Amino acid sequence: MSLADQLRKAVTDSGLSVYRIAKDSGVSQAVLQRFIAGDRDNIRIDTADKLAKYFKMRLTPPQKPEV
């Protein structure tokens, strides 16, 4: 599951409004709405960081498969 998918799932599973998440996390409501709607699959790292902190998620680099 990609970072974008994990963040979208956190937003939808929270049951909170986009307005509330945007206000409390410091992310623009317009950016958050476009991201959740799938209009944007890439978000800036600082935006992803704000959302991850808001949802108490830990961002870690993907593991490389063993050869």
ABEGO torsion letter per residue (X at the ends): XBAAAAAAAAAAAAGBBAAAAAAAAGBBAAAAAAAAAGABABBBAAAAAAAAAAAGBBBBBBBBBBX
